[in-house]
Amino acid sequence: MPMASNDHVSDLLARLRNAQQARFEQMEIPSTNILQGITQILKEEGFIKGYRVVTEKNASRLRIALKSTPETGYAIKGIRRMSRPGRRLYVRKDEIPTVKNGFGIAIVSTSRGVMTGEKAKKLSIGGELLCEIW
């Protein structure tokens, strides 16, 4: 039986990193609304091929297809968790960072849902800075 995690976002990021290190085609993780939001952003921004929610025996799981090419390797080059349960990091609209000169994305949890930092800047809202991915 897998160990329960209280920090689902860190769990997702660690599993993504580990799956790429082990050269997996896809991975699975227990599904939550915030994780679905993050994987939707990763798909829209081209970091993963796709994902789907698989429901089995009262539990839903996210099945994520990783994106890789033989020449360049995996699409995700780096991941950094910003806000943690022990130290939450909230940012205003003008404090949202630009990741790797625009080559990466910041993922922010706002009052209007999980979105990229650029979208949050356009809507001029801040929130909890979850992670940076490049």
Secondary structure, 3 states (H helix, E strand, C coil): CCCCCCCHHHHHHHHHHHHHHCCCCEEEEECCHHHHHHHHHHHHCCCEEEEEEEEECCEEEEEEEECEECCCEECCCCEEECCECCECCEECHHHCCCCHHHCCEEEEEECCEEEEHHHHHHCCCCEEEEEEEC
